[in-house]
Amino acid sequence: MTSLAKYTLINRLVVLAALLLAAPVRADDRDIANDLLRDATITFNEFVSDPNMGWFRDNVKDARALVIAPQVLKLGFVFGGSGGNAIVLAKDKQTGEWGYPAFYTAGAVTAGLQIGGELTDIIMMVMTEGGMNALLSSKFQLGADASIAAGPVGTGSQVATVDILQFSRAKGIYGGLTLEGAVIAPRDGLNSAFYGRIVDPVDILIRHTVTNPLADRLRKAVAKATSHPVK
């Protein structure tokens, strides 16, 4: 394959990844947000009850934020790509209370011989101030702007050096898909639709300027698992 042909192929795959990140063709962004919220709640409860997720269950209380991405799609044929939507919950630094969710996307194109497709549920634990700062930016790349490792990665100082810990489940296979290299960015349309006005992640996750009771089921599930009650 010539250099020009490789360049054209990569460009096409980047476009494909962008399409994976685009909102589904739906009449109402509120429906998309509500469906994602429902799926994120199911995903979180499945992680907590999974006997193979003991480390996650024991240490999720220490996370500063959670990124819950149900059904991340991984496609592969010579070059691989992954993409999906995610919900982010952050814990208030003063009270420990879990706030209301912000909606994000995640996607990447990576080189490598990969054939097939896979759906994977992923939860990322944001552990450090650096990870939180990256999450609140307009977009960031996992592995470049914030360090990421598959959890568990040990205890004590080892964990403290990693910005984000990733846990994944795919048909009983654990840790099979990594999002290192993926670009994480807010889905402004879903955030605005869910809260009824234009908001950004800082408004939602830090300033707590908006609420929506439709998120309370997920918030209570996270609160129960982390022993931090919600109001």
C-alpha positions as CSV (number, residue, x, y, z in Angstrom):
1,M,0.0,0.0,0.0
2,T,1.4,3.4,-1.0
3,S,1.8,6.2,1.6
4,L,-1.0,8.1,-0.1
5,A,-3.3,5.1,0.1
6,K,-2.5,4.6,3.8
7,Y,-3.1,8.3,4.5
8,T,-6.5,8.1,2.7
9,L,-7.4,5.0,4.7
10,I,-6.5,6.6,8.0
11,N,-8.6,9.7,7.1
12,R,-11.6,7.6,6.3
13,L,-11.2,5.7,9.6
14,V,-11.1,9.0,11.5
15,V,-14.3,10.0,9.8
16,L,-15.8,6.7,10.8
17,A,-14.8,7.3,14.4
18,A,-16.4,10.7,14.3
19,L,-19.6,9.2,13.0
20,L,-19.5,6.7,15.9
21,L,-19.4,9.6,18.3
22,A,-22.2,11.6,16.6
23,A,-25.6,11.6,18.2
24,P,-27.9,8.8,16.9
25,V,-30.6,9.9,14.5
26,R,-33.3,10.6,17.1
27,A,-36.0,13.2,17.2
28,D,-35.3,14.3,20.8
29,D,-32.0,14.6,22.6
30,R,-33.9,14.2,25.8
31,D,-34.7,10.6,24.8
32,I,-31.1,9.9,24.1
33,A,-30.0,11.3,27.4
34,N,-32.7,9.3,29.3
35,D,-31.8,6.1,27.5
36,L,-28.1,6.6,28.3
37,L,-28.9,7.4,31.9
38,R,-30.9,4.2,32.2
39,D,-28.1,2.1,30.6
40,A,-25.5,3.7,32.9
41,T,-27.5,2.8,36.0
42,I,-27.8,-0.8,34.9
43,T,-24.1,-0.9,34.1
44,F,-23.1,0.5,37.5
45,N,-25.3,-1.9,39.4
46,E,-23.9,-4.8,37.4
47,F,-20.3,-3.8,38.2
48,V,-21.1,-3.5,41.9
49,S,-22.8,-7.0,42.0
50,D,-20.1,-8.7,39.8
51,P,-18.0,-11.0,42.0
52,N,-15.0,-10.4,39.7
53,M,-15.2,-6.7,40.5
54,G,-14.1,-6.9,44.1
55,W,-11.4,-4.3,43.9
56,F,-13.7,-1.9,42.1
57,R,-16.4,-2.4,44.7
58,D,-14.0,-1.9,47.6
59,N,-12.3,1.2,46.3
60,V,-15.0,3.1,44.3
61,K,-15.6,5.2,47.4
62,D,-12.2,6.8,46.8
63,A,-12.9,8.1,43.3
64,R,-13.4,11.8,42.7
65,A,-15.6,11.1,39.7
66,L,-17.0,8.2,37.7
67,V,-17.2,7.9,34.0
68,I,-19.8,5.3,33.1
69,A,-19.8,4.2,29.5
70,P,-22.3,1.5,28.7
71,Q,-21.9,-0.4,25.4
72,V,-18.7,1.1,24.0
73,L,-18.3,-0.2,20.5
74,K,-15.0,-1.5,19.3
75,L,-14.6,-2.2,15.6
76,G,-11.6,-3.7,13.9
77,F,-10.3,-4.5,10.5
78,V,-6.5,-3.8,10.0
79,F,-7.1,-0.6,11.9
80,G,-9.2,-0.5,15.0
81,G,-11.7,2.1,16.3
82,S,-13.8,2.5,19.4
83,G,-16.6,4.9,20.3
84,G,-19.5,5.5,22.7
85,N,-21.4,7.8,25.0
86,A,-20.7,8.2,28.7
87,I,-22.2,9.7,31.8
88,V,-20.0,11.5,34.4
89,L,-20.8,11.9,38.1
90,A,-18.5,13.9,40.4
91,K,-18.3,13.9,44.2
92,D,-18.5,17.2,46.0
93,K,-15.1,17.9,47.7
94,Q,-16.7,19.4,50.8
95,T,-19.7,17.2,51.5
96,G,-18.8,13.9,49.6
97,E,-22.2,14.0,48.0
98,W,-22.5,12.7,44.4
99,G,-23.9,15.4,42.1
100,Y,-25.9,15.3,38.9
101,P,-24.6,13.8,35.7
102,A,-22.9,15.3,32.7
103,F,-23.0,13.7,29.3
104,Y,-19.8,12.9,27.3
105,T,-18.5,11.0,24.3
106,A,-15.4,8.9,23.9
107,G,-13.7,7.7,20.7
108,A,-10.4,6.7,19.1
109,V,-8.8,5.3,16.0
110,T,-5.8,3.0,16.6
111,A,-3.4,1.2,14.3
112,G,-3.0,-2.6,14.6
113,L,-4.2,-5.9,13.1
114,Q,-7.7,-6.3,14.6
115,I,-10.6,-8.1,13.0
116,G,-14.1,-8.3,14.5
117,G,-16.3,-6.2,16.8
118,E,-17.1,-6.0,20.5
119,L,-19.5,-4.2,22.8
120,T,-18.0,-3.4,26.2
121,D,-19.3,-1.7,29.3
122,I,-16.7,0.5,30.9
123,I,-16.4,2.5,34.1
124,M,-13.5,4.8,34.8
125,M,-12.6,6.0,38.3
126,V,-11.1,9.5,38.2
127,M,-8.6,9.4,41.1
128,T,-6.6,12.7,41.0
129,E,-6.9,16.4,40.7
130,G,-5.2,16.2,37.4
131,G,-7.8,13.7,36.2
132,M,-10.6,16.0,37.3
133,N,-9.0,19.0,35.6
134,A,-8.8,17.1,32.3
135,L,-12.4,16.0,32.6
136,L,-13.5,19.6,33.0
137,S,-11.7,20.8,29.8
138,S,-13.4,21.1,26.4
139,K,-11.8,17.8,25.4
140,F,-8.8,15.6,26.5
141,Q,-7.0,12.5,25.4
142,L,-6.6,9.5,27.7
143,G,-3.0,8.6,28.1
144,A,-1.7,12.0,27.0
145,D,-3.6,14.6,29.0
146,A,-4.5,12.2,31.8
147,S,-2.8,8.9,32.7
148,I,-4.9,5.8,32.5
149,A,-4.4,2.2,33.7
150,A,-6.5,-0.9,33.8
151,G,-7.6,-1.5,37.4
152,P,-6.7,-2.8,39.8
153,V,-3.0,-1.7,39.6
154,G,-2.0,-2.4,43.1
155,T,-2.5,-0.4,46.3
156,G,-1.3,2.8,48.0
157,S,1.2,4.9,46.1
158,Q,0.8,2.9,42.9
159,V,-2.8,3.9,42.6
160,A,-2.2,7.5,43.7
161,T,0.1,8.0,40.7
162,V,-2.6,7.1,38.1
163,D,-5.2,9.8,37.1
164,I,-7.8,7.4,35.9
165,L,-8.5,3.7,36.5
166,Q,-10.4,1.8,33.9
167,F,-12.6,-1.3,34.5
168,S,-14.4,-3.1,31.7
169,R,-16.8,-6.0,31.1
170,A,-17.5,-7.7,27.8
171,K,-19.5,-10.9,27.8
172,G,-17.6,-12.2,30.8
173,I,-14.2,-11.1,29.5
174,Y,-12.6,-8.5,31.8
175,G,-10.1,-5.8,30.8
176,G,-10.2,-6.7,27.1
177,L,-10.7,-3.2,25.8
178,T,-8.6,-0.1,26.7
179,L,-9.6,3.4,26.0
180,E,-6.0,4.7,26.1
181,G,-5.7,7.2,23.3
182,A,-9.4,8.0,23.2
183,V,-10.6,11.6,23.1
184,I,-13.2,12.4,25.8
185,A,-15.4,15.4,25.2
186,P,-18.7,16.8,26.5
187,R,-22.0,16.3,24.6
188,D,-23.3,19.8,24.9
189,G,-26.6,18.9,23.1
190,L,-27.5,16.2,25.6
191,N,-26.5,18.3,28.6
192,S,-28.7,21.2,27.4
193,A,-31.6,18.9,26.6
194,F,-31.4,17.1,29.9
195,Y,-31.3,20.2,32.0
196,G,-33.4,22.5,29.9
197,R,-30.8,25.2,29.3
198,I,-27.2,25.6,28.0
199,V,-24.8,24.3,30.6
200,D,-21.2,23.0,30.6
201,P,-19.5,20.3,32.7
202,V,-18.3,22.9,35.3
203,D,-21.8,24.1,35.8
204,I,-23.0,20.5,36.3
205,L,-20.2,18.8,38.1
206,I,-18.6,21.6,40.2
207,R,-21.0,24.6,40.6
208,H,-24.1,22.3,40.9
209,T,-26.3,24.9,39.2
210,V,-28.7,22.4,37.7
211,T,-30.6,19.4,38.8
212,N,-32.9,16.8,37.3
213,P,-34.7,14.1,39.4
214,L,-34.5,11.7,36.6
215,A,-30.9,11.1,37.6
216,D,-31.7,10.3,41.2
217,R,-31.8,6.5,40.7
218,L,-28.2,6.5,39.4
219,R,-27.1,8.9,42.1
220,K,-28.6,6.8,44.8
221,A,-27.0,3.6,43.4
222,V,-23.6,5.3,43.5
223,A,-24.2,6.8,46.9
224,K,-25.2,3.4,48.3
225,A,-22.0,1.7,46.9
226,T,-19.8,4.5,48.3
227,S,-21.6,5.2,51.6
228,H,-22.1,8.8,50.6
229,P,-25.8,9.7,50.9
230,V,-27.5,12.1,48.4
231,K,-30.1,14.6,49.3
